[in-house]
């Protein structure tokens, strides 16, 4: 059997003029769109997303004995155009004759190529009544419609349940009149700004950009209550969720809604959406900056990142991540010779460099990275510790065990083929044994109220807890090394996340929010069972934590 000629192969980038049979038909495609086993044909199915014209050669008449052929060239939109071959005879020879099909009969000479109708060709290629029966059979179509309706019904039900859970947590937080955790500092600062007292409290560690924004919104609304402040932060939470959805849909449309639901109900993030904390706005701005970087709007990304610095100064670390994320494709294009595209690289990198320069100027002007100098004793400059990186690994191992199984499979395969993967657990355990310490005073305060302090006090004082914490962190590190990202350059998240976390002496779960949010946005989703089970578990746990924190029973 001869191969189709180049003239025919050029007409379709999808089908390549292949013979089709039910064995090659996708399960999702209607049976009438494909060909009977005995009907030779070489056109793509109507649903084929082909941007080029497809050559189709079929029987001209419905009786199988007919010897006339007609030739059509049809686009997926339903329009017909002349056959791309030099003549009707050549088109049929190139497209169909290559598969051993008969040559056109003389009576086919007067048939204009552009008059062929694709749907008629499909009917005739089915040898008359056999394909007509398939065409008229609507049972499969009805079943598919029923499946879609059922799926939509379950999706709407899931959205309603999640929205109800969020609204319940919001109402509980609004009705709570007492300050919770660091709200004592943030609410007091907002109250001062709202009443025209622009002094900064000595216990405030952040640049008061968040507090100025909340005070401005409350002034416009004419409210000055703790409940109103929490409502504003709930608005930031919804904006953060929407920003995550835009980012996720931009990098991978598959299951973007489910990934967003997982992010919205991530147990460490969810409770802070109902309290007066700076973390939600900080996460939203970093996600927005990555969204702008992903779209090539680097100046906008730099501006958003500068706003993030006005909320939390240590967000400057993500300027390096975004610059690396944006420059990676260009470095690959130049074969790792950046001088070949120096101007293009500078055009991409300068907004992020400007953010770093402005941060250095602020640091030199203020004298410390934290805004209030008395707090510099708790948050020293240029002091690196291993507490927060290992706490993130522990959190990942506890909250995402099903997702880490896939990474462990990859690690196991690599470890069986080469020796270097075994260095990772050895290095992690060595660093944990020699470098992990719980030596900040505030990590030993009220372990019966702060959950993360209870874990750290147990790790610091009990050998079994110390050993279990280290083993979970080591296994999580090996599993995260096998993360499947939707973009190849997303792996640069790991070194910048390690630097970002190690720069904080105080160990706190809130410091892990941005690295984990970026990881959730850039990773590939696993199977439906794994992801749905994780979402269900997170919803229950997050709701429990949010209601418990609003009732002041405990604090993360």
Order of alpha helices (4+ residues) and beta strands (2+ residues): alpha-beta-beta-beta-alpha-alpha-alpha-alpha-alpha-alpha-alpha-alpha-alpha-alpha-alpha-alpha-alpha-alpha-alpha-alpha-alpha-alpha-alpha-alpha-alpha
